[in-house]
Amino acid sequence: MRIAIVGPCAAGKTTLARELNALGYDAHDCAQEHSHVQTMWQRVTRPDTLIYLDASLPTICARLRVNWEEGYLDEMNRRLTHARAHADSYLDTDPLTREQVLDRVLTFLDALTSPRAL
């Protein structure tokens, strides 16, 4: 299963992709937030599953040690609109540790691949 991970800067995309790859998944973080092409995430990664990680401006600023204005996040979110609308899973990473993000995503992926009861 090919997994694409999108979201604003500092939401945890790169970390999650690295951790999933270490566990044997085919995961790719996609810098959709920097692209004006709304479907870049589809073209570049051609995923079976799209995971959207989100973070608020205060969290992003704290993680990156920057002082961005709200307009910068608004622009990133505008560029991510298409990806968010097509995401199979959405996760707000603000209150979560790295380990909690990984655990929730693994639970989601397990539910996708587990046989369903009839």
C-alpha positions as CSV (number, residue, x, y, z in Angstrom):
1,M,0.0,0.0,0.0
2,R,1.4,3.4,-1.0
3,I,0.8,6.1,1.6
4,A,1.0,9.8,1.0
5,I,1.2,12.2,4.0
6,V,0.2,15.9,3.6
7,G,-0.4,18.8,5.8
8,P,1.1,22.2,6.8
9,C,4.8,22.7,7.7
10,A,5.7,21.1,11.0
11,A,2.6,18.9,11.3
12,G,4.8,15.8,11.5
13,K,4.8,14.6,7.9
14,T,8.5,13.8,7.5
15,T,8.7,12.2,10.9
16,L,5.7,10.0,10.3
17,A,6.9,8.9,6.9
18,R,10.3,8.0,8.3
19,E,8.7,6.0,11.1
20,L,6.3,4.2,8.8
21,N,9.1,3.4,6.3
22,A,11.1,1.9,9.2
23,L,8.2,-0.4,9.9
24,G,8.1,-1.6,6.2
25,Y,5.4,0.7,4.8
26,D,5.7,2.6,1.6
27,A,5.1,6.1,2.9
28,H,5.9,9.5,1.3
29,D,5.6,13.0,2.7
30,C,4.4,15.4,0.1
31,A,5.2,19.1,0.3
32,Q,1.8,20.0,-1.1
33,E,1.6,23.1,1.1
34,H,4.3,24.7,-1.1
35,S,2.7,23.9,-4.4
36,H,0.2,25.9,-6.4
37,V,-0.8,22.7,-8.2
38,Q,-3.7,21.4,-6.1
39,T,-3.3,17.8,-7.2
40,M,0.5,17.6,-6.8
41,W,0.0,15.0,-4.0
42,Q,-1.8,12.7,-6.5
43,R,0.7,13.2,-9.3
44,V,3.9,12.8,-7.3
45,T,3.0,10.0,-4.9
46,R,0.0,8.2,-6.6
47,P,-1.1,7.0,-3.2
48,D,-3.5,4.2,-2.2
49,T,-4.1,6.1,1.0
50,L,-3.8,9.8,1.9
51,I,-3.2,10.9,5.5
52,Y,-3.6,14.5,6.4
53,L,-1.7,15.8,9.5
54,D,-2.8,19.2,10.8
55,A,-1.3,21.7,13.2
56,S,-2.3,25.1,14.4
57,L,-0.2,28.2,13.9
58,P,1.0,28.4,17.5
59,T,2.1,24.7,17.3
60,I,3.9,25.3,14.0
61,C,5.6,28.4,15.3
62,A,6.8,26.5,18.4
63,R,8.0,23.5,16.5
64,L,9.9,25.5,13.9
65,R,10.9,28.4,16.2
66,V,9.5,31.0,13.8
67,N,7.0,33.8,14.2
68,W,4.7,33.5,11.2
69,E,1.6,35.5,10.7
70,E,-1.8,33.9,10.3
71,G,-1.8,34.8,6.6
72,Y,1.1,32.4,6.0
73,L,-0.9,29.5,7.5
74,D,-4.0,30.6,5.6
75,E,-2.0,30.3,2.3
76,M,-0.7,26.9,3.2
77,N,-4.2,25.7,4.1
78,R,-5.6,27.1,0.8
79,R,-3.0,25.1,-1.1
80,L,-3.9,22.0,0.9
81,T,-7.7,22.3,0.4
82,H,-7.9,19.6,-2.3
83,A,-5.7,17.2,-0.4
84,R,-7.7,17.7,2.8
85,A,-11.0,17.1,0.9
86,H,-9.6,13.8,-0.4
87,A,-7.8,12.5,2.7
88,D,-8.7,9.1,4.0
89,S,-7.6,10.0,7.5
90,Y,-7.3,13.4,9.2
91,L,-5.3,13.9,12.4
92,D,-4.8,17.1,14.4
93,T,-1.2,16.7,15.8
94,D,-1.3,19.7,18.2
95,P,-2.0,17.7,21.4
96,L,-0.1,14.5,20.3
97,T,3.4,13.2,20.7
98,R,5.2,11.6,17.8
99,E,4.5,8.2,19.3
100,Q,0.8,9.0,19.6
101,V,0.6,10.1,16.0
102,L,2.3,6.9,14.9
103,D,0.0,4.8,17.0
104,R,-3.2,6.4,15.7
105,V,-2.0,6.1,12.1
106,L,-1.0,2.4,12.6
107,T,-4.5,1.8,14.0
108,F,-6.0,3.4,11.0
109,L,-3.8,1.5,8.6
110,D,-4.6,-1.8,10.4
111,A,-8.3,-1.2,10.1
112,L,-7.8,-0.6,6.3
113,T,-6.0,-3.9,5.8
114,S,-7.9,-6.1,8.3
115,P,-10.6,-8.4,6.8
116,R,-14.0,-7.1,7.5
117,A,-16.6,-9.3,9.3
118,L,-19.6,-10.2,7.2
